[in-house]
Amino acid sequence: MFTNIKIFILNNMVAIIACILAIVTMFFVPIDKEYLYYIDFKTISCLFLISCIISAFKDINFFYAIARHIIIRFNTLRKSYIALLTITFVGSMIIANDMALITFLPLGYLILKETNNEDKEAFVFIMQNVAANLGGMLTPFGNPQNLYIYTKYNISNADFIHIMIIPFIVAIFLLYLSVIFIKDNKLILNRQDMKTSPIKEKVYIFLFVIAIFVVFRYVPLIVGLIIIPIIILILDRYAFRNIDYSLLMTFVFFFIFSSNLARIDAVNVFFSKLLERNVYFTTLLSCQFMSNVPTSILLSKFTNNYIPLLYGVNIGGLGTLIASLASLITFRNYVALNPNKTCHYLALFTFINVTFIAIESSIIIFLL
């Protein structure tokens, strides 16, 4: 029983912390009618729809089969590393950064194990983590905080891409530059095919397109909420068991937490003064201690200058382990495989992330 409780706490640590923070702020801001307006239900609904489809895809091994097929086409560790980065980077744009890591981190482990390059595991995992965090910044649904800001400020699709395109291109350059640290060893993979369901694949792709249109406001939200869950329920009711409900609840708790903070005068004055000086660096630093999702929710209460805020919560996902949920996912996977190499991982993780932050920030300062 205690083991199960421990596992539950570890797997839902961010949501539990968010819940505690929300409860604490309730002592300062008693529940009233304003609470009804705290939660952005469109953001929560869009995350739910995408999570439904991703879970259904995972049940038919869709992403794993595609990624494995792509990697098998390459015969060296270096080429497979490039493919792995590409899959994670592009995957985060489509299925969100945390989902991309959950799906593709095991492939990184497989490649290294097959080529007896386990010593590169920390480096590859960290670079996949960076690829997921930075790859997702180009699309509104690539990172959860993007979806919130995109909805909150009603940013047009063209403006969103225009804002993020230069940091995105810089990220591509830096990621592929890292290939110089990978040896060009021969790679042989087990060619056993993964079983998929062609009919379900086509249906889920259709549903995913609908979900994307909902996010981009081309299809009414209510249409997506009716069509997508019903069809998935018919084809695979078990898909609902694997939805990341912890992430959804984390958003709900952080909506309450940040909204309550915004109603506390002392906090309001503190953040307002910081944001008057520099929105980008205030956002960047806040992410290091509070994570990028709650930072985006909290600071949006104090500024309408969404461009540096958007830059800050995306680049701010790099840095400390708690800067983004994706980083915690990667760390948890690595430690499970290498429980005695935590310090080595943290040192390398910090060095790589600080390097990326420094380079990206120098570009963003010029843009601003």
C-alpha contacts under 8 A as a table, 3 or more apart, distances in Angstrom:
res1	aa1	res2	aa2	distance
1	M	4	N	5.17
1	M	5	I	6.34
2	F	5	I	5.01
2	F	6	K	6.11
3	T	6	K	5.06
3	T	7	I	6.22
4	N	7	I	5.10
4	N	8	F	6.09
5	I	8	F	5.04
5	I	9	I	6.17
6	K	9	I	5.18
6	K	10	L	6.21
7	I	10	L	5.15
7	I	11	N	6.05
8	F	11	N	5.21
8	F	12	N	6.07
9	I	12	N	5.21
9	I	13	M	5.41
9	I	16	I	7.47
10	L	13	M	5.23
12	N	15	A	5.40
12	N	16	I	6.16
12	N	246	S	6.20
13	M	16	I	5.14
13	M	17	I	6.16
14	V	17	I	5.18
14	V	18	A	6.08
14	V	250	T	6.88
14	V	325	L	7.77
15	A	18	A	4.98
15	A	19	C	6.08
15	A	246	S	5.92
15	A	247	L	6.95
15	A	249	M	6.43
15	A	250	T	4.51
15	A	253	F	7.53
16	I	19	C	5.01
16	I	20	I	6.25
16	I	250	T	7.89
17	I	20	I	5.10
17	I	21	L	6.18
18	A	21	L	5.12
18	A	22	A	6.13
18	A	250	T	6.01
18	A	253	F	5.47
18	A	254	F	5.86
18	A	257	F	7.49
19	C	22	A	5.09
19	C	23	I	6.22
19	C	250	T	7.42
19	C	253	F	5.33
19	C	254	F	7.70
20	I	23	I	5.13
20	I	24	V	6.16
21	L	24	V	5.11
21	L	25	T	6.32
21	L	253	F	7.89
21	L	257	F	6.12
22	A	25	T	5.35
22	A	26	M	6.45
22	A	253	F	5.71
22	A	254	F	6.76
22	A	256	I	5.71
22	A	257	F	4.29
22	A	260	N	7.97
23	I	26	M	5.12
23	I	27	F	7.16
23	I	257	F	7.80
24	V	27	F	5.70
24	V	28	F	7.50
25	T	28	F	5.27
25	T	29	V	6.18
25	T	257	F	6.24
25	T	260	N	6.06
25	T	261	L	6.92
26	M	29	V	4.83
26	M	30	P	5.35
26	M	31	I	6.79
26	M	260	N	7.19
27	F	30	P	6.07
28	F	260	N	7.93
28	F	264	I	7.52
29	V	260	N	6.13
29	V	263	R	7.41
29	V	264	I	7.56
31	I	34	E	7.78
31	I	35	Y	6.51
32	D	35	Y	5.90
33	K	36	L	5.73
33	K	37	Y	7.93
34	E	37	Y	5.65
34	E	38	Y	6.99
35	Y	38	Y	5.19
35	Y	39	I	7.91
35	Y	256	I	7.47
36	L	39	I	7.24
37	Y	40	D	7.66
38	Y	255	F	5.93
38	Y	256	I	6.05
38	Y	259	S	6.19
39	I	252	V	6.31
39	I	255	F	5.58
39	I	256	I	7.11
40	D	43	T	5.61
40	D	44	I	6.59
40	D	255	F	7.68
41	F	44	I	5.02
41	F	45	S	5.88
42	K	45	S	5.01
42	K	46	C	6.10
42	K	151	T	7.79
42	K	221	L	7.52
43	T	46	C	5.27
43	T	47	L	6.26
43	T	147	L	6.51
43	T	148	Y	5.84
43	T	151	T	6.99
44	I	47	L	5.21
44	I	48	F	6.14
44	I	248	L	6.40
44	I	251	F	7.34
44	I	252	V	7.85
45	S	48	F	4.99
45	S	49	L	6.24
45	S	221	L	7.94
45	S	225	L	7.55
46	C	49	L	5.19
46	C	50	I	6.29
46	C	211	A	7.36
46	C	214	V	7.43
46	C	215	V	6.39
46	C	221	L	7.94
47	L	50	I	5.31
47	L	51	S	6.01
47	L	144	P	7.70
47	L	248	L	7.23
48	F	51	S	5.07
48	F	52	C	6.12
48	F	243	I	7.83
48	F	248	L	7.22
49	L	52	C	5.13
49	L	53	I	6.55
49	L	211	A	6.45
49	L	224	G	7.42
49	L	225	L	7.09
49	L	228	I	6.96
49	L	229	P	7.42
50	I	53	I	5.31
50	I	54	I	6.17
50	I	95	I	7.47
50	I	208	F	7.18
50	I	211	A	6.42
51	S	54	I	5.10
51	S	55	S	6.00
51	S	243	I	5.56
51	S	244	D	6.64
52	C	55	S	5.31
52	C	56	A	6.32
52	C	228	I	7.97
52	C	229	P	7.12
52	C	232	I	7.64
52	C	239	A	6.82
52	C	240	F	6.43
52	C	243	I	6.00
53	I	56	A	5.02
53	I	57	F	6.14
53	I	204	Y	6.52
53	I	207	L	7.22
53	I	208	F	6.42
53	I	228	I	7.91
53	I	232	I	7.62
54	I	57	F	5.02
54	I	58	K	6.18
54	I	95	I	6.96
54	I	99	M	7.83
55	S	58	K	5.12
55	S	59	D	6.41
55	S	239	A	5.32
55	S	240	F	7.17
55	S	242	N	5.82
55	S	243	I	5.86
56	A	59	D	5.20
56	A	60	I	6.92
56	A	204	Y	7.47
56	A	232	I	7.18
56	A	236	D	6.88
56	A	239	A	4.97
56	A	240	F	7.96
57	F	60	I	5.52
57	F	61	N	6.44
57	F	62	F	5.36
57	F	63	F	7.00
57	F	201	E	7.34
57	F	204	Y	6.98
58	K	61	N	4.89
58	K	62	F	5.92
58	K	63	F	6.66
58	K	64	Y	7.78
59	D	62	F	7.65
59	D	239	A	6.81
60	I	195	K	7.18
60	I	196	T	5.03
60	I	197	S	6.20
60	I	200	K	7.99
60	I	201	E	7.93
61	N	64	Y	5.36
61	N	65	A	5.86
61	N	194	M	6.78
61	N	195	K	6.94
61	N	196	T	5.96
62	F	65	A	5.38
62	F	66	I	6.34
62	F	196	T	6.38
62	F	201	E	7.31
63	F	66	I	5.23
63	F	67	A	6.06
63	F	103	T	7.05
64	Y	67	A	5.21
64	Y	68	R	5.92
64	Y	103	T	6.82
64	Y	104	F	7.35
64	Y	194	M	7.82
65	A	68	R	5.15
65	A	69	H	6.04
65	A	193	D	7.30
65	A	194	M	5.57
65	A	195	K	7.90
65	A	196	T	7.75
66	I	69	H	5.11
66	I	70	I	6.30
67	A	70	I	5.16
67	A	71	I	6.24
67	A	87	I	6.90
67	A	104	F	7.82
68	R	71	I	5.15
68	R	72	I	6.08
68	R	107	L	7.66
69	H	72	I	5.31
69	H	73	R	6.77
70	I	73	R	5.53
70	I	74	F	7.54
70	I	83	A	7.36
71	I	74	F	5.57
71	I	80	S	5.70
71	I	83	A	6.37
71	I	84	L	7.40
72	I	75	N	7.14
72	I	188	I	7.90
72	I	189	L	6.46
72	I	191	R	7.48
74	F	79	K	6.03
74	F	80	S	5.87
74	F	187	L	7.72
75	N	79	K	7.14
75	N	80	S	7.29
75	N	186	K	5.81
75	N	187	L	4.93
75	N	188	I	6.59
76	T	79	K	5.41
76	T	80	S	6.14
76	T	184	D	5.66
76	T	185	N	5.25
76	T	186	K	4.27
76	T	187	L	4.65
77	L	80	S	5.05
77	L	81	Y	5.91
77	L	111	I	7.33
77	L	112	L	7.90
77	L	115	T	7.41
77	L	182	I	7.40
77	L	183	K	6.73
77	L	184	D	5.41
77	L	185	N	5.16
77	L	186	K	6.12
77	L	187	L	5.65
78	R	81	Y	5.00
78	R	82	I	6.36
78	R	179	V	6.76
78	R	182	I	5.71
78	R	183	K	6.04
78	R	184	D	4.86
78	R	185	N	7.07
79	K	82	I	5.13
79	K	83	A	6.28
79	K	184	D	7.60
80	S	83	A	4.86
80	S	84	L	5.94
80	S	111	I	7.65
81	Y	84	L	4.94
81	Y	85	L	6.14
81	Y	108	G	7.94
81	Y	124	V	7.86
81	Y	179	V	7.49
81	Y	182	I	7.78
82	I	85	L	5.19
82	I	86	T	6.10
82	I	176	Y	7.10
82	I	179	V	7.08
83	A	86	T	5.00
83	A	87	I	6.04
84	L	87	I	5.13
84	L	88	T	6.17
84	L	104	F	7.73
84	L	107	L	7.72
84	L	108	G	6.97
84	L	128	Q	7.72
85	L	88	T	5.20
85	L	89	F	5.83
85	L	127	M	7.46
85	L	128	Q	5.96
85	L	131	A	6.41
85	L	175	L	7.70
86	T	89	F	5.01
86	T	90	V	5.86
86	T	91	G	7.95
87	I	90	V	5.37
87	I	91	G	5.54
87	I	104	F	7.73
88	T	91	G	4.92
88	T	92	S	6.02
88	T	100	A	5.78
88	T	101	L	6.87
88	T	104	F	6.46
88	T	128	Q	6.31
88	T	131	A	6.21
88	T	132	A	5.72
88	T	135	G	7.81
89	F	92	S	5.46
89	F	93	M	6.90
89	F	128	Q	7.70
89	F	131	A	4.82
89	F	132	A	5.22
89	F	134	L	7.38
89	F	135	G	4.56
89	F	136	G	7.22
90	V	93	M	5.23
90	V	94	I	6.75
90	V	135	G	6.24
90	V	136	G	7.75
91	G	94	I	5.21
91	G	95	I	5.76
91	G	96	A	7.08
91	G	97	N	7.52
91	G	100	A	5.48
91	G	132	A	7.64
91	G	135	G	7.89
92	S	95	I	5.37
92	S	96	A	4.37
92	S	97	N	4.27
92	S	98	D	7.54
92	S	99	M	7.27
92	S	100	A	5.21
92	S	131	A	7.99
92	S	132	A	5.20
92	S	133	N	7.46
92	S	135	G	5.66
92	S	136	G	4.75
92	S	142	G	5.52
92	S	143	N	7.64
93	M	96	A	5.89
93	M	97	N	7.30
93	M	135	G	5.75
93	M	136	G	4.30
93	M	137	M	7.25
93	M	138	L	6.81
93	M	139	T	5.92
93	M	141	F	7.11
93	M	142	G	4.36
93	M	143	N	7.83
94	I	136	G	7.67
94	I	139	T	7.92
94	I	141	F	7.20
94	I	142	G	6.04
95	I	99	M	5.99
95	I	100	A	6.26
95	I	141	F	7.66
95	I	142	G	6.61
96	A	99	M	5.51
96	A	100	A	6.15
96	A	132	A	7.86
96	A	136	G	6.19
96	A	141	F	6.33
96	A	142	G	4.29
96	A	143	N	5.42
96	A	144	P	7.34
97	N	100	A	5.11
97	N	101	L	6.37
97	N	132	A	4.72
97	N	133	N	5.76
97	N	135	G	7.63
97	N	136	G	5.88
97	N	142	G	6.22
97	N	143	N	5.95
97	N	326	A	6.37
98	D	101	L	5.23
98	D	102	I	6.26
98	D	132	A	7.36
98	D	325	L	6.88
98	D	326	A	4.75
98	D	329	I	7.20
99	M	102	I	5.12
99	M	103	T	6.14
100	A	103	T	5.17
100	A	104	F	5.95
100	A	132	A	6.64
101	L	104	F	5.20
101	L	105	L	5.30
101	L	128	Q	7.29
101	L	129	N	6.94
101	L	132	A	6.76
101	L	326	A	7.09
101	L	329	I	7.44
101	L	330	T	7.07
102	I	105	L	6.04
102	I	106	P	7.72
102	I	329	I	7.42
103	T	106	P	7.01
104	F	107	L	5.24
104	F	108	G	6.82
105	L	108	G	5.22
105	L	109	Y	6.65
105	L	125	F	6.82
105	L	128	Q	7.33
105	L	330	T	7.62
105	L	333	N	7.97
106	P	109	Y	5.10
106	P	110	L	6.20
107	L	110	L	4.90
107	L	111	I	6.21
108	G	111	I	5.30
108	G	112	L	6.40
108	G	121	E	7.70
108	G	124	V	6.85
108	G	125	F	7.02
109	Y	112	L	5.32
109	Y	113	K	6.04
109	Y	118	E	7.82
109	Y	121	E	6.83
110	L	113	K	5.16
110	L	114	E	6.08
111	I	114	E	5.29
111	I	115	T	6.43
111	I	187	L	7.54
111	I	189	L	7.62
112	L	115	T	5.29
112	L	116	N	5.91
112	L	117	N	4.75
112	L	118	E	5.33
112	L	120	K	7.25
112	L	121	E	6.80
113	K	116	N	5.10
113	K	117	N	6.23
113	K	118	E	5.92
114	E	117	N	7.80
114	E	187	L	6.99
114	E	188	I	6.76
114	E	189	L	6.75
115	T	185	N	7.22
115	T	186	K	7.16
115	T	187	L	5.86
115	T	188	I	7.44
117	N	120	K	5.76
117	N	121	E	7.37
118	E	121	E	5.15
119	D	122	A	7.33
120	K	123	F	5.34
120	K	124	V	6.10
121	E	124	V	5.22
121	E	125	F	5.97
122	A	125	F	5.26
122	A	126	I	6.06
122	A	334	Y	7.20
122	A	345	Y	5.78
122	A	348	L	7.70
123	F	126	I	5.22
123	F	127	M	6.13
123	F	348	L	7.36
123	F	349	F	8.00
124	V	127	M	5.13
124	V	128	Q	6.10
125	F	128	Q	5.10
125	F	129	N	6.18
125	F	330	T	6.72
125	F	334	Y	7.38
126	I	129	N	4.92
126	I	130	V	6.24
126	I	330	T	7.38
126	I	349	F	6.14
126	I	352	I	7.96
127	M	130	V	4.98
127	M	131	A	5.99
127	M	175	L	7.40
128	Q	131	A	4.92
128	Q	132	A	6.10
129	N	132	A	5.16
129	N	133	N	6.26
129	N	326	A	6.77
129	N	327	S	6.25
129	N	330	T	6.44
130	V	133	N	5.16
130	V	134	L	6.03
130	V	318	L	7.05
130	V	353	N	7.51
131	A	134	L	5.34
131	A	135	G	5.49
131	A	171	A	7.97
131	A	175	L	6.99
132	A	135	G	5.23
132	A	136	G	6.17
132	A	326	A	7.63
133	N	136	G	5.80
133	N	137	M	7.10
133	N	143	N	7.46
133	N	314	N	7.26
133	N	317	G	6.43
133	N	318	L	7.25
133	N	326	A	7.10
134	L	137	M	5.48
134	L	168	F	6.89
134	L	171	A	6.49
134	L	314	N	6.98
134	L	315	I	7.29
135	G	138	L	6.65
135	G	142	G	7.39
135	G	168	F	7.02
135	G	171	A	7.73
136	G	139	T	6.13
136	G	141	F	7.47
136	G	142	G	3.79
136	G	143	N	5.26
137	M	140	P	7.39
137	M	142	G	5.91
137	M	143	N	6.24
137	M	146	N	7.10
137	M	164	M	6.79
137	M	168	F	7.04
137	M	314	N	6.07
138	L	142	G	6.94
138	L	160	F	7.65
138	L	161	I	5.93
138	L	164	M	5.62
138	L	165	I	6.51
138	L	168	F	6.46
139	T	142	G	5.06
139	T	143	N	7.65
139	T	146	N	7.45
139	T	160	F	7.58
139	T	161	I	6.94
140	P	143	N	6.89
140	P	144	P	7.99
140	P	146	N	4.93
140	P	147	L	4.79
140	P	150	Y	6.11
140	P	160	F	7.50
140	P	215	V	7.83
141	F	144	P	6.36
141	F	146	N	6.34
141	F	147	L	5.19
141	F	215	V	7.42
142	G	146	N	7.01
142	G	147	L	7.75
143	N	146	N	5.24
143	N	147	L	6.71
143	N	314	N	7.95
144	P	147	L	5.26
144	P	148	Y	6.55
144	P	293	V	6.72
145	Q	148	Y	5.10
145	Q	149	I	6.24
145	Q	292	N	6.79
145	Q	293	V	4.96
145	Q	296	S	6.07
145	Q	297	I	7.82
145	Q	313	V	7.08
145	Q	314	N	7.93
146	N	149	I	5.20
146	N	150	Y	5.79
146	N	310	L	7.18
146	N	314	N	7.91
147	L	150	Y	5.09
147	L	151	T	6.11
148	Y	151	T	5.24
148	Y	152	K	5.82
148	Y	296	S	7.67
148	Y	297	I	7.50
149	I	152	K	4.88
149	I	153	Y	5.91
149	I	154	N	7.86
149	I	155	I	7.96
149	I	296	S	7.10
149	I	300	S	7.86
149	I	306	Y	7.52
149	I	310	L	7.20
150	Y	153	Y	5.79
150	Y	154	N	5.68
150	Y	155	I	5.24
150	Y	156	S	7.89
150	Y	160	F	7.62
151	T	154	N	5.01
151	T	155	I	6.97
153	Y	304	N	7.87
153	Y	306	Y	7.32
155	I	159	D	6.51
155	I	160	F	6.30
156	S	159	D	5.27
156	S	160	F	6.19
157	N	160	F	5.21
157	N	161	I	6.43
157	N	216	F	7.14
158	A	161	I	5.42
158	A	162	H	6.08
159	D	162	H	4.94
159	D	163	I	6.06
160	F	163	I	5.29
160	F	164	M	6.46
161	I	164	M	5.28
161	I	165	I	5.68
162	H	165	I	5.51
163	I	166	I	7.50
163	I	307	I	7.03
164	M	167	P	5.79
164	M	168	F	6.06
164	M	311	Y	7.45
165	I	168	F	4.96
165	I	169	I	6.18
166	I	169	I	5.11
166	I	170	V	6.28
167	P	170	V	5.04
167	P	171	A	6.12
167	P	360	E	6.40
167	P	363	I	7.27
167	P	364	I	7.24
168	F	171	A	5.07
168	F	172	I	6.43
169	I	172	I	5.09
169	I	173	F	6.43
170	V	173	F	5.16
170	V	174	L	6.29
170	V	360	E	7.11
171	A	174	L	5.20
171	A	175	L	6.02
171	A	360	E	7.67
172	I	175	L	5.24
172	I	176	Y	6.26
173	F	176	Y	5.52
173	F	177	L	6.09
174	L	177	L	5.04
174	L	178	S	6.60
174	L	356	F	7.81
175	L	178	S	5.47
175	L	179	V	7.70
176	Y	179	V	5.64
177	L	180	I	6.40
178	S	181	F	5.90
178	S	182	I	7.73
179	V	182	I	5.39
180	I	183	K	7.75
196	T	201	E	7.80
197	S	200	K	5.37
197	S	201	E	6.02
198	P	201	E	4.99
198	P	202	K	6.43
199	I	202	K	5.42
199	I	203	V	6.46
200	K	203	V	5.04
200	K	204	Y	5.95
200	K	235	L	7.55
201	E	204	Y	5.24
201	E	205	I	6.08
202	K	205	I	5.16
202	K	206	F	6.27
203	V	206	F	5.10
203	V	207	L	6.27
204	Y	207	L	4.90
204	Y	208	F	5.96
205	I	208	F	4.97
205	I	209	V	6.26
206	F	209	V	5.19
206	F	210	I	6.46
207	L	210	I	5.00
207	L	211	A	6.24
207	L	228	I	6.08
208	F	211	A	4.96
208	F	212	I	6.22
209	V	212	I	5.10
209	V	213	F	6.22
210	I	213	F	5.05
210	I	214	V	6.20
210	I	219	V	7.24
210	I	224	G	6.73
211	A	214	V	4.97
211	A	215	V	6.33
211	A	224	G	6.36
211	A	228	I	7.89
212	I	215	V	5.05
212	I	216	F	6.19
213	F	216	F	4.98
213	F	217	R	5.97
213	F	218	Y	4.99
213	F	219	V	5.40
214	V	217	R	4.94
214	V	218	Y	5.86
214	V	219	V	4.68
214	V	220	P	6.03
214	V	221	L	5.66
214	V	224	G	6.58
215	V	218	Y	7.70
216	F	219	V	7.75
217	R	220	P	6.53
217	R	221	L	7.77
219	V	223	V	6.97
219	V	224	G	7.44
220	P	223	V	5.49
220	P	224	G	6.92
221	L	224	G	5.28
221	L	225	L	6.27
222	I	225	L	5.02
222	I	226	I	6.24
223	V	226	I	5.31
223	V	227	I	6.09
224	G	227	I	5.32
224	G	228	I	5.62
225	L	228	I	6.08
225	L	229	P	6.51
226	I	229	P	6.37
226	I	230	I	6.41
227	I	230	I	5.55
227	I	231	I	6.22
228	I	231	I	5.49
228	I	232	I	6.22
229	P	232	I	5.19
229	P	233	L	5.90
230	I	233	L	5.04
230	I	234	I	6.32
231	I	234	I	5.12
231	I	235	L	6.29
232	I	235	L	5.10
232	I	236	D	5.52
232	I	237	R	6.51
232	I	239	A	7.47
233	L	236	D	5.40
233	L	237	R	4.33
233	L	238	Y	7.88
233	L	239	A	7.80
233	L	240	F	7.86
234	I	237	R	6.41
236	D	239	A	5.66
237	R	240	F	6.08
238	Y	241	R	5.50
238	Y	242	N	7.53
239	A	242	N	5.68
239	A	243	I	6.99
240	F	243	I	5.48
244	D	247	L	5.51
244	D	248	L	6.81
245	Y	248	L	5.00
245	Y	249	M	6.14
246	S	249	M	5.17
246	S	250	T	6.00
247	L	250	T	4.92
247	L	251	F	6.40
248	L	251	F	5.26
248	L	252	V	6.53
249	M	252	V	4.92
249	M	253	F	6.14
250	T	253	F	5.23
250	T	254	F	6.05
251	F	254	F	5.11
251	F	255	F	6.02
251	F	293	V	7.76
251	F	294	P	7.73
252	V	255	F	5.15
252	V	256	I	6.51
253	F	256	I	5.17
253	F	257	F	6.09
254	F	257	F	4.76
254	F	258	S	5.78
254	F	294	P	5.64
254	F	297	I	7.25
255	F	258	S	5.43
255	F	259	S	5.91
255	F	294	P	7.70
255	F	297	I	6.54
255	F	298	L	7.91
256	I	259	S	5.26
256	I	260	N	6.05
257	F	260	N	5.32
257	F	261	L	6.23
258	S	261	L	5.03
258	S	262	A	6.18
258	S	294	P	7.06
258	S	297	I	6.22
258	S	298	L	4.49
258	S	301	K	7.97
259	S	262	A	5.12
259	S	263	R	6.64
259	S	298	L	6.88
259	S	301	K	7.45
260	N	263	R	5.18
260	N	264	I	6.70
261	L	264	I	5.23
261	L	267	V	6.26
261	L	268	N	7.29
261	L	298	L	7.59
262	A	265	D	7.52
262	A	267	V	6.67
262	A	268	N	5.51
262	A	298	L	7.21
262	A	301	K	6.33
262	A	302	F	7.63
263	R	267	V	7.93
263	R	268	N	6.95
264	I	267	V	5.51
264	I	268	N	6.08
265	D	268	N	4.97
265	D	269	V	6.18
266	A	269	V	5.30
266	A	270	F	6.20
267	V	270	F	5.03
267	V	271	F	6.20
268	N	271	F	5.61
268	N	272	S	5.94
268	N	302	F	7.41
269	V	272	S	5.12
269	V	273	K	6.16
270	F	273	K	5.49
270	F	274	L	6.45
271	F	274	L	5.00
271	F	275	L	5.99
271	F	299	L	7.53
271	F	302	F	7.09
272	S	275	L	5.23
272	S	276	E	6.13
272	S	302	F	5.96
272	S	303	T	7.78
273	K	276	E	5.11
273	K	277	R	6.65
274	L	277	R	5.38
274	L	278	N	6.54
274	L	279	V	7.38
274	L	282	T	6.41
275	L	278	N	5.16
275	L	279	V	4.58
275	L	282	T	6.33
275	L	302	F	7.69
275	L	303	T	7.28
276	E	279	V	6.87
278	N	281	F	5.84
278	N	282	T	6.10
279	V	282	T	5.28
279	V	283	T	6.03
279	V	305	N	7.72
279	V	308	P	5.89
279	V	309	L	6.21
279	V	312	G	7.89
280	Y	283	T	5.21
280	Y	284	L	6.08
280	Y	308	P	4.72
280	Y	309	L	5.78
280	Y	311	Y	6.77
280	Y	312	G	5.03
281	F	284	L	4.80
281	F	285	L	6.01
281	F	312	G	6.85
282	T	285	L	5.38
282	T	286	S	6.05
282	T	312	G	7.96
283	T	286	S	5.08
283	T	287	C	6.26
283	T	295	T	6.84
283	T	296	S	7.86
283	T	299	L	7.46
283	T	309	L	6.24
283	T	312	G	5.03
283	T	313	V	6.30
283	T	316	G	7.22
284	L	287	C	5.41
284	L	288	Q	6.91
284	L	312	G	4.76
284	L	313	V	6.37
284	L	315	I	7.00
284	L	316	G	4.57
285	L	288	Q	5.32
285	L	289	F	7.10
285	L	316	G	7.18
286	S	289	F	5.57
286	S	290	M	5.81
286	S	291	S	7.21
286	S	292	N	7.72
286	S	295	T	6.28
287	C	290	M	5.09
287	C	291	S	4.28
287	C	292	N	4.65
287	C	295	T	5.92
287	C	313	V	6.67
287	C	316	G	5.32
287	C	317	G	6.62
287	C	322	I	7.95
287	C	323	A	5.11
287	C	324	S	7.71
288	Q	291	S	5.94
288	Q	292	N	7.80
288	Q	316	G	6.72
288	Q	317	G	7.67
288	Q	319	G	6.32
288	Q	320	T	5.54
288	Q	322	I	6.54
288	Q	323	A	4.68
289	F	320	T	7.79
289	F	322	I	6.77
289	F	323	A	6.66
290	M	294	P	6.57
290	M	295	T	6.37
290	M	322	I	7.02
290	M	323	A	6.71
291	S	294	P	6.12
291	S	295	T	6.25
291	S	316	G	7.96
291	S	317	G	7.02
291	S	322	I	5.51
291	S	323	A	4.03
291	S	324	S	5.14
291	S	325	L	7.49
292	N	295	T	4.98
292	N	296	S	6.09
292	N	313	V	5.05
292	N	314	N	7.30
292	N	316	G	6.35
292	N	317	G	5.71
292	N	323	A	5.83
292	N	324	S	5.73
293	V	296	S	5.32
293	V	297	I	6.51
293	V	313	V	7.45
293	V	324	S	7.43
294	P	297	I	5.05
294	P	298	L	5.94
295	T	298	L	5.11
295	T	299	L	5.84
295	T	313	V	7.12
296	S	299	L	5.58
296	S	300	S	5.92
296	S	309	L	7.26
296	S	310	L	7.97
296	S	313	V	6.32
297	I	300	S	5.51
297	I	301	K	7.12
298	L	301	K	5.71
298	L	302	F	7.72
299	L	302	F	5.39
299	L	303	T	6.63
299	L	309	L	7.92
300	S	303	T	5.50
300	S	304	N	6.95
300	S	306	Y	7.71
300	S	309	L	7.85
303	T	306	Y	7.25
305	N	308	P	6.66
305	N	309	L	6.77
306	Y	309	L	4.84
306	Y	310	L	5.80
307	I	310	L	5.12
307	I	311	Y	6.33
308	P	311	Y	4.93
308	P	312	G	5.90
308	P	368	L	7.41
309	L	312	G	5.01
309	L	313	V	6.25
310	L	313	V	5.53
310	L	314	N	6.36
311	Y	314	N	5.42
311	Y	315	I	6.10
311	Y	316	G	7.95
311	Y	364	I	7.52
312	G	315	I	5.42
312	G	316	G	5.32
313	V	316	G	4.83
313	V	317	G	6.20
314	N	317	G	5.44
314	N	318	L	7.86
315	I	318	L	5.80
315	I	357	I	6.39
315	I	360	E	7.29
315	I	361	S	7.77
316	G	319	G	6.75
316	G	323	A	6.50
316	G	357	I	7.65
317	G	323	A	4.86
317	G	324	S	4.88
318	L	323	A	6.20
318	L	324	S	7.23
318	L	353	N	5.45
318	L	354	V	7.51
318	L	356	F	7.69
318	L	357	I	6.73
319	G	323	A	6.19
319	G	350	T	6.32
319	G	353	N	5.04
319	G	354	V	5.88
319	G	357	I	7.30
320	T	323	A	5.21
320	T	350	T	6.88
320	T	353	N	7.99
321	L	324	S	6.84
321	L	327	S	5.42
321	L	328	L	5.80
321	L	331	F	7.65
322	I	325	L	6.75
322	I	327	S	6.91
322	I	328	L	6.50
323	A	327	S	7.24
324	S	327	S	5.47
324	S	328	L	6.91
325	L	328	L	5.21
325	L	329	I	6.38
326	A	329	I	5.06
326	A	330	T	6.36
327	S	330	T	5.16
327	S	331	F	6.13
328	L	331	F	5.08
328	L	332	R	6.02
329	I	332	R	5.22
329	I	333	N	6.31
330	T	333	N	5.19
330	T	334	Y	6.21
331	F	334	Y	5.16
331	F	335	V	6.07
332	R	335	V	5.35
332	R	336	A	6.17
333	N	336	A	5.26
333	N	337	L	6.62
334	Y	337	L	5.26
334	Y	338	N	5.91
334	Y	339	P	7.79
335	V	338	N	4.79
335	V	339	P	4.67
335	V	340	N	7.69
335	V	341	K	7.32
335	V	342	T	6.41
336	A	339	P	5.88
338	N	341	K	5.59
338	N	342	T	7.36
339	P	342	T	6.36
341	K	344	H	5.37
341	K	345	Y	6.28
342	T	345	Y	5.15
342	T	346	L	6.17
343	C	346	L	5.13
343	C	347	A	6.14
344	H	347	A	5.32
344	H	348	L	6.27
345	Y	348	L	5.30
345	Y	349	F	5.81
346	L	349	F	4.94
346	L	350	T	5.99
347	A	350	T	5.31
347	A	351	F	6.29
348	L	351	F	5.16
348	L	352	I	6.16
349	F	352	I	5.42
349	F	353	N	6.04
350	T	353	N	5.24
350	T	354	V	5.93
351	F	354	V	5.37
351	F	355	T	6.18
352	I	355	T	5.17
352	I	356	F	6.33
353	N	356	F	5.16
353	N	357	I	6.13
354	V	357	I	5.01
354	V	358	A	6.05
355	T	358	A	5.22
355	T	359	I	6.35
356	F	359	I	5.32
356	F	360	E	5.98
357	I	360	E	5.24
357	I	361	S	5.74
358	A	361	S	5.24
358	A	362	S	6.22
359	I	362	S	5.29
359	I	363	I	6.63
360	E	363	I	5.24
360	E	364	I	6.25
361	S	364	I	4.91
361	S	365	I	6.00
362	S	365	I	5.32
362	S	366	F	6.59
363	I	366	F	5.26
363	I	367	L	6.43
364	I	367	L	4.84
364	I	368	L	6.08
365	I	368	L	5.20
